[in-house]
Amino acid sequence: MKYQLRIKDNSLLIYRFFFFILLLTSNLFLNVKAIASASPTESIRELPVQEGGRIKPFDTLAREILSLIYGKSSYEGKPAYEVVMTWLLTPEEWESKNIVEINHSGVKEALKLDKMKRYFTVKEIFQSDRLSLLMQDLNSKRESKEKLDAYFQALQRIENQISTFREFATGHMLSVVPPQQDGQDSKWLSVPELEGESKTLFLEVTKAFIAGLGAEVNPQNNSEAALNAKADLEKSMIMFVDHAKNQNQNLYPKMGDIKLEVHYNSLHPFRWAWIFYFFAFVLMIVVLSLKKEKLIKAVWIFTILGFLFHSYGFGLRMYLTERPPVSNMFETVVWVSWGAIIFSLIIERIYKLKITLLAGPIVATFCLMLSDMAPSILDPTLRPLEPVLRSNFWLTIHVLTITISYSAFFLAFCLGDVGLYYHLRGEQHWKDRLNIITQGIYRSIQIGVVLLAAGIILGGVWADYSWGRFWGWDPKETWALIALLGYLAILHGRLVGLIKQFGMVVSSVISFSLVIMAWYGVNYVLGAGLHSYGFGAGGVEYVSAFILIHIVYVVTVAIIRNGRLKTKS
């Protein structure tokens, strides 16, 4: 009776906890717009600028610049658009602030900087007598086309940080007016290039922005002065935007699209998605541990809410970029997590395997948290497609197919982790649940194999279209084939009876390292081959630790299980 009462009390606490969290998140969500609109300088966010091969709002440019230099999208509580705009107005002051993030200890030592610090000023970096020598070493590496290790990648980032700060502080990186005549590159005019009315109107914008900053400093933020400053900035922005648009209406964007991108930046749809997925999988743990079947509906509700935000964010990126959003590692991580949710829901509905309602949200939460918290590794920037990817037809049928196969394998991997946990607790006691997990793993791998095989074949067609050959043993192609053969071996082993229940659980965990190599390793470790558009840097130590931990996990469970079986025999 006491045990039953404790369960009942725990359930009540859980219900209250989730009600509180839901109330809190809903209040935060409803107040996002109100918080943003409180700033008298917010109108500057919607200033259209040209950078990185596309037209974007100043809000996006400011976030990208601050994330590159400072490592975050805000500075001491101030939004990026305010911080970065003041670099243009008072660059000397900002050169003396700790805004340059350096994490690599070897680079700090080489520049004779304090190893205990994370942020440094532009001045102290330039004052290092070692900087020019290190940049020469970096250029030599690049000229020899050697793959840059972590040390030289960190040096390259410092080069980008310093040059970006200087380019923006001088105004050359802020291109705000389209040329009157369409040229080949249709390069917009930067701030130092503005003349006549363009220069006068932009000065009015900066004056109104400064007045808005002054009003914001005023503790009475809702005072008449703050409201007037906000109105003045909005008026000067409208006048400047109308003037810029009249210079060349063909090159100027629709302001509705600019506002939509600002909305995307403010909403953080993928962050909301992983928050709801997190609630879903925690609730599912409660369902499995306390056998509270009534909470299944709540699990579905949180999963669907997360999925709606997930899909909405995807839809926004597709609309803004006018392409399927799978051209870089960030987008594939988001896409793979989306697919994991789809497959988990499909498997649950068809085969009634409720355990997939645990695995799907876990995969999605992990992936979206990673994409949200590691912008230096997974670049969330909206960028134009590389030339080799500009056939939307081939991009859609090949890249989408092959990457969503990773979703099914990731789902099987997560189910394998859960299966190992139940084997650790005692497979005889959890025999029924392990049968369900094994069936879920088998179905997930079947889905993944079909999609991966189709993706490889379609990739060959794309390769013939793009590079003039169907197959060339490119590292990306080779590792995709290795992954396919590995999972085919698992399915055949299961079919002929060589791989039993525990073997399926272990295989689903170990074989996912093949997917990691094909998905991450080729781009971030090898950095070789014709798929150079997907190359990146960083995170190798974390991925290696992730794989090593799971190998140790598998070995530990296998040893304990074998010892238990020997004892029984």
N, C-alpha and C positions, 0 to 999 in steps of 0.2 A: 504493500500500500504506500509506504514512504517513497519507494522508487517511482511508482506511478505518479505520485503527487509532485515529485521533483521534475519529472518530464513535463507535467502540465504547467508548472511554474516556469520552466525554461521556455516552453512554447509561448507562453504569455509574454515573456521578456522579448523573445524573438519578434513576435508580432508588433510589440510596441517599438522595438528598435527600427524595424523596417518602415513602420508608419512614420516615425520621426525622420528617417533618412529621405523618404519619399516627399514628405512635406518640405524638408529643407531644400532638396534639389529643385522642387517645383518653384519655391520662392526665389531661389537663385536664378532660375531660368526666366521667370517673369520679370525679374529686376535687371537683367542684363542690359536691355535696351534703355531702361531708365538711368542706369549708372553711366552708360556711354553718352547719353544725351545731356548729362549734367555738365559736361566740359564746354566752356565757351570757345575752345579751339578746334572742336571736332570736325568742322566743315573742311578743314585742310586735308582730311583723310581722303576726300573724294576728288582731289586734284588729279586729273589724268596725266601720266608721265610715260615716257618711252624708255624702256631698259630691258636688256636681256632678250631682244628680238621680239618684244610684244608691248602692247599698251596695257598699263595696269594703274590702279589707284595709288596715290602716294602712300597710303596706309600699308599696302603690300610691300612697296619698295622699302619703306622705313623698317618694317618688321624683318625683312630679309637682311638688310644692312646691319641692324643692331644684333640680330642672331649670329651673323658672321663674326662681328667684331667683339661683342660682349658675351655671346653664348646664350642670351635670353632675349625675349621679345619685349621686355620692359626694363627700366633702369630706376632703382630706388622708388618703385611704385608709380613711376611716370610711364605713360604709354610711348611706344616707339615713335609714333608720328611727331610727338612733341619733342622728344629727346633729339632725334635726328635732324629735325628742322632747325633746332638751335645750334647745331654744328655749323650750319650755313651762316648763321647770324653772329655767333661768337666762337669761331674756331680756336682762337688762342686760349680761351678759358678751358675748352674741352681737351686740349692737348696736355693739360696738367691734371686731368682726372683719370682715375684707374678704370679704364673702359676696355682695354685690350686683354682678352682672355688667353692665357698660355698655360696649358696643362702638362706638356711634356717636360719632365725634369731634366733630360739631357739638353734640350734647347735652352732652358733657363740657365743651366751651368755654362753652356757655350757662350751665351750672351752676358754672363756674369750678373745674372739677376737673382734675387732672393728666391730660393727653392720653396720656401714656405708660403709664398704668396701665389695667388691665382690670377689676379688682375694687375695690370701695369699701365703706366701712362705712355702716350705716344712719344713724349720727349725722352723718357729714360730708355726706351728701346732704340731711338735714333742716336742717343748719346753713347751707346755701346760701341766701343772701337772694334768689336768683332762682327758687327752686323754686315758690313760690306763684304767681308771675307766669306761669311756663311752664305750670303746670296750668290757669290761667285761659285761656290761649291754646288749650290742648288742648280744653277744654270748649267754647269758642266754635266751634272747628272741628267738633266732634261735633254741637253744636246746629244748625249750618247744614247738617249732613249732607253735608259735603264729604268726598271720598276722602282719607284720610290718606296723606301721602307718607312716605318712610323716616324723616325726622326726627321727625314726630309719632307714627309707629308706635313709635319708640324711646322717646319720652316716655310713651306709653301703657303700654309694657312696664314702665318705671320705676314708674309709678303702681300697676300690678298687683303688682310685686315688693314695694314698700313696704307696700301694704295687706294683701297676703297674709302677710307676715312679722308685721305687727302683729296681724292677726286670729288667727293661730295662736299667737303668743306670749301672747296674753291668753286663749287657750283657746276662743274663740268659733267657731273653725273646726274644732274637734275635737268632733264630735257622736257620742256613743258609746252612748246609751241611747234606745231607741224610746219614744214616748209610750204610756201605758196605754190611751188611747182613740184609735181611728183617726179622723184628721181628713182634710180635703181634701188637704192636702199631706203629712200624716203626718211632720212635721218632728221629727227626733230632738233629744234634749236635749244641749246642749253642756256642756263641763266646768264653766263657772261656774254653770250651771243645775242641776247635780246636788245632790240633797239626801238626807239620811238614809242608808240602807244603800248606795245607789248611790254617794254621795260617799265613804263609808268604804271600800268595796271598791276604788274607783278609786285612792284614796290608797295602799292596800296594793299595787296594781299599780305605782304610781310609786316606792314605796319599794323594792320588789323590783327594779325596773329600775335604780335608782341603785346598789343593792348589786351588781347584775350588771356595771354599768360599772366599779365599783371593782375587782371581781374580774378584769375584762378588762385593766385597767391592770397588774395583777400579772403580772410576767414568767412566773411559773409558772401558765400559763393552764389547765393540766390538773390543777391542785391540787384538793384537796377543797373549798376555799372556793369556787372557780369552779363546781364541780359542784353544790354546795349552793345557790349563788345562782341558777343556772339552774333547779334544781328548785323553788325558792321562787317564781320568776317564773312558771313553768308552773302551779304550784298557784294562785297569786293570779289568773292569767289565767282559769283554768277557773272559779273561783268568780265572778269578775266577769261572764264571758260567760254562765254559767248564770243569774245574777241578771238580766242585761239581757234575755236571751231570755224569761224568765218575765214580764217587764213587758208584752210583746206578741209572742207567738209568730208571729202572722200577718205581722208586719213584719220579723222577724229572719231573716237568711239562713241557708242550710245551711252549716255549717262546712266541709263537703267542698268547696263551691264557693269559699269563702274560701281554703282551702289550695291549691286548684287554681290560683287566680290568683297566689298567692305563688310557686308552682312555675313558672308562666309567666314571672313577673318574673325569677326566678333563672336559668332555663334559657337565655333569649335565643334562641329557636329560629331566628329569622330571621338572627341573627349566625352561628350554626352553618351555616345554609343557604348563605350567601354564601361562607363559608370553603371548603366543599366544592365549590361551583360554581367558585370561583377555581382550585382544584386541577384541576378538570375541563378548564377552558379552557386552562390552561398546558400540561397534558398533551396537549391536542389540537393546540396549536402544535408540540409536539415531534413528534407524529404527522405533521403536514403538512410540517414542515421537514426531519426526518430520515427520513421514510417508515417509521416504526416502527408498522406496522399492528397488531402484537401489543398495543400499548398502548390500542387502541380499547376493549377490555374494561375497562381501568382507567378510561377516560373515562366509560364507562357507569356504572361502580360509583360514582364520585364524583358524577356527575350525579344518580343515583338517591338517593344518601345526602342530597345537598342538597335534592332534591325531597321526600323524606320529612320532613325537618325543616321545610321550607317549608310542606308540607301540614299537619303537626302543629300548627305555630304558627297557621295559618289556622283549623284546627279548634278550637283552644283559644279563639281570639277569637270565633268564631261561637257557641260554647257559652256563654261568659261574657257576651256581649252579647245573645244570643238573636236574632241577625239576621245576614244576610250582611255581612261586614266591608268595605263599600265606601262608607262615608258621608263620608269625608274624603280629603284628598290622600295622607296616609300609607297608608291602606288601599288606595287605587287603585294606588299605586306597587307595593305588595306583590302585589296581584292581577295587575297587568299583567306583572310579572316571572314570576309563576307561569304565566300563559298563554303567555309566550314559551317557557318550557321545554316545556310541553305541545306547542305547535305545532312546535318544533324536533324533538322526538322523533317526532312523527307524520310530518312531512315526510321525516325520515331513514328511517323504517321503510318508508314507501310508495314513495318515489322514490330511496332509497339515496343521498341527498345528504349525505355525511358532514360537509360544511362547516357544516351547521346545528348540529352538535354543538359547533362553535366559537362560532357566533353566539348560540345560546340561552344558554349559561352566561355569556357576556360581558354580555348584557342583564340577566340575573338578578343577576349580581355587582354590576354598576353600580347597579341600582335598589335592591338590598337594602343595599349599603354606604351609599348616599345616605340611605335611610330610617333607618339605624342611627346615622349620624354627624351628622345635621342635625335634631335634635329640635325646635329652635326654629322651623324652617320647616315640617317635616313632623311634626305633632303626633301621637305614638303613643298618646295617651291613649284609654282606653276610655270612650266617652261614649254616653248615650242618643241615639236618633234624633231629628232635628228633626221637628216635627209633619207637615210635608209629605212626609216619607219613611216614615211609619209604616204604610203599606200594603206589607207585605212582598212581596205578590204582584207589584205594579208595580215595586217596588224591584228585585226579583230579575230579572224578565225584561227590564227596560229598562237599568238601571244596569250590571248585570253584563254584558249583551250589548254595550253600546256601549263600555265600558271595556276589555273583553277584545279588542275589535277593535284597540285600540292596541297590544296585544301582538304581533299579526301585523305591523303597520306598523313597530314597533320592531325586530322580527326582520329585516324587509326592509332597514331603515335600517342595521343592523349589518352585514348581508351586503354592502350597498353600500359601506360603509367598507372592508371587506376587499377587495372588487372594485377599488376605487380603488387600493389598495396594489399589487395585481397588475398593473393597468394602468400604474402608475408604474414597476414593475420591467420591464415589457415584455410587451405583450399577445400577441405571437406565440409567445413561449416558454411562456406560461401560458395558452394558448388553451383547452385542455381544462378546466382548473380554472375559468376565467372562464365557460365555458359552463355548468358546474355551478352557479356562483354566480348567474348570470343566471336559470337555471331556478328556483333557490331563492327569489330575489327575486320572480319572477313568481307562484309558488305562494303565497308569503306575502301578497302584495298581494291576490290573489284571495280568500283567506280573510278578510283584513281588510275588503275592500269588502263582502262578503256580510254580515258581522257588523255593520259600521257602518251599512249600509242598513237592516238589520233593527232595529238599536238606535234609529235616527232615527224609523222608523215607530212602533215601540213607545213611544218617547218622546212622540210626538204623542198616542197613546192615553192615556198617563199624564198629559200636560198637560191633555187634555180632562177627565180624571177629577179632577185636582187643582185646575186653574185655570179650567176651563170653556171652554177653546178648544184646538183641535188644533195650531195653529201661530200664533205671534205675533211672529216675527222677533226673539226674545230673543237676546242675544249668544251664548249657549251653543248654541242651536239653529242660529243662522246659521253659526257657525264649524264646527260639526259637518257642516253641509251643504257648506260650502266645501271641507272636507277630503275629503268623499266625492266631490265633483265633480273635485277635483284628481287623486285616485287613479283615478277612472273614465277620465279623460283619458289617463293613463299606460297603462292596459289597452287602451284603444281604439287608441292610438298604436302599441302593440306588435302588436296584432292586424292592423292594416292596413299594417304595415311602416315606419311613420314613425320609430319608436323602435327602434334597434338595441341591440346588446349594451352599448356604452358609455353610450348614452342611458338604458337601464334602470338601470344602476349609479348614474349621476348623479341621475336622477329619484327613486330610492328615498331618496337622502340629502337632496336639496333639499325634496322634498314632505313629509318628516317635520316640517318647521317648521310646517306646517298643523296637524298633530296636536298639536304642542307648544302652539300658540296655543289650540286648542280645549280641550286638557286642562289646561294650566297658565295660559296667558295670560289667558283670560277670568276665571278665579278670582283670580289674583294680580296681574295688571296692570290690566285694565279694572275689575274689582270692581263690575260693574253687571249688572243683570238679576234675574230671578226665582230663579235658582239661587244665592241668597245663602248657603245652608247650606254651600256648598263654598268660600266665599271665604277667602282667607288673605293672608299678607304675607311678604315676604322672598325672597331668592334671585334677584331679577331680574337683578342684575349677572352672576351665574354662568350663568344660562340664556342670557342675551344673548351672553356670551363663548362658550358652547358652540355656539350657532348660528353666530356669526361665524367661529369656528375651522373649522367644517365648510364654510362657504362658501369660505373661503380655501383649504382643502384641495381642494375640487372645482375651483376656478379654477386652482390650481397644477398639478394633475394634467392638466387639459384643455390648458393651455399647453404643458406638456412633451410630452404626447401629440401635439398638433398639430405641434409642432416636429420630433418624431421622424418623423411621417408625411410632412412636407414634405421632409425629408432623404432619405427612401427614394424619394420620387417624383422 
